[in-house]
Amino acid sequence: MKSKSIFSPQNPCLKSIFSTPLESLMATSLDLNDDSLCSNPQQQQTETHENSSETALLGEPRGYLSGEARVERAWGHWSKLGRPKLIVAPMVDNSELPFRMLCRKYGAEAAYTPMLHSRIFSENEKYRREEFTTCKEDRPLFVQFCANDPDILLEAARRVEPYCDYVDINLGCPQRIARRGYYGAFLMDNLLLVKSLVEKLAINLSVPVSCKIRVFPKLEDTINYARMLEEAGCSLLAVHGRTRDEKDGKKFRADWKAIKAVKSALRIPVLANGNIRHMDDVRTCLEETGADGVLSAETLLENPALFAGFRTAEWVDDGEEGNKDGLLDQADLLVEYLKLCERHPVPWRMIRSHVHKMLGEWFRIQPQVREDLNAQSRLTFEFLYDMVNRLRELGVRIPLYLKEKDSHVQGVPEDGLAN
Ligand SMILES: Cc1cc2nc3c(=O)[nH]c(=O)nc-3n(C[C@H](O)[C@H](O)[C@H](O)COP(=O)(O)O)c2cc1C
């Protein structure tokens, strides 16, 4: 099934939010979208685009329910989705449709879209068309927004609710751009506003609202925060066990004890995020936190087959018994990803980013191939397939490994999605 932009192309006359094609290919939106994502409307190029068929509601709004009924409904929904445990975390420019589909093929049971900016999403048809695509197989799906205005958030959310299972609010982004735009983790300083965002969606949408948070330095604050979100109508909470100041995931370990405390304090499903690098981490995290599922981000970028039990050499302990070459390597995954991109087109900057992440190890061994890639201001699929062939001809292979006990984790179809 081909992907479609949910939003029909109309007046595609907006200037690109990127200043030059090269920049747009080289940078992530987090780096470059500062102005376009900034909260000041004067700085935006906007376009009003109203199309009632795009905003069709699914069924009745959920309305206000008492605590007990809300918790029951939260679990009913989660169960209807099959209680997914292995989940692709939201990643700007990186958890787009083809990448989600690749991860789903290799064991992911649900996925988040990248963070979408609610105001730009409400106003700008081109942004919607380029930044949010999905297809029938792309479920269960969380569509994530950042926001600081409940009405604007609701307007954006209404456009996606027919195509997703949760509308998620990003309450964890710690980047400079989020400080400037006043969203993400910077709303931890304004919990009344956070409450109003959650309530607005919980009362008016037909799909449940979920939130993704970071922890406060003090456990008690984190627990009060999580309880407030549940009370406001949040149906599922993902907890990234790092504080707003702990930006570097490699430097700071996520605090699973804090996640465990949140799980114990809440009655809705809770997901754990941070430090999930292979299936042993998944098992330990679920056991130690009691969480209902895990999200993984950075490791999946390098190894989208993580949830099928594959691991990079970095996570194979020397002398450990039972590890075998999984007969899959990162170049195979990249080729599958590229085929998915041909089927489900996305901006080239996203593809470029995945090429660097998936082939990072190869590039360290063959830096001239990376230089050739960087020299291309415009990419083509032909160039990228040729590049993979060149790497293979150079005789390098970076295998992914399987532990005996993980071989059965997920049945990976032999033919694959990429055909
Ligand atoms: C490239 C990249 C983009 C990200 N974008 C988002 C985002 O759009 N929304 C969000 O809530 N978190 C975002 N994150 C944070 C991840 O979802 C996750 O919380 C964080 O990386 C910790 O998980 P990990 O230890 O598995 O990497 C991003 C992370 C990365 C690496």
Ligand as a Chemical Component Dictionary entry (heavy atoms), coordinates in Angstrom:
data_LIG
# 
_chem_comp.id                   LIG 
_chem_comp.type                 NON-POLYMER 
_chem_comp.pdbx_formal_charge   0 
_chem_comp.three_letter_code    LIG 
# 
loop_
_chem_comp_atom.comp_id 
_chem_comp_atom.atom_id 
_chem_comp_atom.alt_atom_id 
_chem_comp_atom.type_symbol 
_chem_comp_atom.charge 
_chem_comp_atom.model_Cartn_x 
_chem_comp_atom.model_Cartn_y 
_chem_comp_atom.model_Cartn_z 
_chem_comp_atom.pdbx_ordinal 
LIG C1  C1  C 0 17.340 12.416 16.544 1  
LIG C2  C2  C 0 16.425 12.527 17.731 2  
LIG C3  C3  C 0 15.258 13.246 17.626 3  
LIG C4  C4  C 0 14.372 13.335 18.719 4  
LIG N1  N1  N 0 13.191 13.970 18.566 5  
LIG C5  C5  C 0 12.243 13.892 19.559 6  
LIG C6  C6  C 0 10.915 14.346 19.336 7  
LIG O1  O1  O 0 10.547 14.781 18.238 8  
LIG N2  N2  N 0 10.044 14.259 20.381 9  
LIG C7  C7  C 0 10.388 13.731 21.590 10 
LIG O2  O2  O 0 9.554  13.644 22.492 11 
LIG N3  N3  N 0 11.641 13.263 21.799 12 
LIG C8  C8  C 0 12.552 13.314 20.809 13 
LIG N4  N4  N 0 13.795 12.769 20.994 14 
LIG C9  C9  C 0 14.091 12.108 22.291 15 
LIG C10 C10 C 0 13.765 10.608 22.211 16 
LIG O3  O3  O 0 12.417 10.359 21.900 17 
LIG C11 C11 C 0 14.110 9.913  23.530 18 
LIG O4  O4  O 0 13.304 10.457 24.534 19 
LIG C12 C12 C 0 15.560 10.094 23.947 20 
LIG O5  O5  O 0 16.445 9.993  22.855 21 
LIG C13 C13 C 0 15.933 9.029  24.995 22 
LIG O6  O6  O 0 15.792 7.737  24.459 23 
LIG P1  P1  P 0 17.081 6.854  24.079 24 
LIG O7  O7  O 0 17.906 6.756  25.333 25 
LIG O8  O8  O 0 16.539 5.538  23.611 26 
LIG O9  O9  O 0 17.807 7.600  22.978 27 
LIG C14 C14 C 0 14.698 12.692 19.928 28 
LIG C15 C15 C 0 15.891 11.968 20.032 29 
LIG C16 C16 C 0 16.738 11.868 18.951 30 
LIG C17 C17 C 0 17.998 11.055 19.084 31 
# 
loop_
_chem_comp_bond.comp_id 
_chem_comp_bond.atom_id_1 
_chem_comp_bond.atom_id_2 
_chem_comp_bond.value_order 
_chem_comp_bond.pdbx_ordinal 
LIG C1  C2  SING 1  
LIG C2  C3  SING 2  
LIG C2  C16 DOUB 3  
LIG C3  C4  DOUB 4  
LIG C4  N1  SING 5  
LIG C4  C14 SING 6  
LIG N1  C5  DOUB 7  
LIG C5  C6  SING 8  
LIG C5  C8  SING 9  
LIG C6  O1  DOUB 10 
LIG C6  N2  SING 11 
LIG N2  C7  SING 12 
LIG C7  O2  DOUB 13 
LIG C7  N3  SING 14 
LIG N3  C8  DOUB 15 
LIG C8  N4  SING 16 
LIG N4  C9  SING 17 
LIG N4  C14 SING 18 
LIG C9  C10 SING 19 
LIG C10 O3  SING 20 
LIG C10 C11 SING 21 
LIG C11 O4  SING 22 
LIG C11 C12 SING 23 
LIG C12 O5  SING 24 
LIG C12 C13 SING 25 
LIG C13 O6  SING 26 
LIG O6  P1  SING 27 
LIG P1  O7  DOUB 28 
LIG P1  O8  SING 29 
LIG P1  O9  SING 30 
LIG C14 C15 DOUB 31 
LIG C15 C16 SING 32 
LIG C16 C17 SING 33 
# 
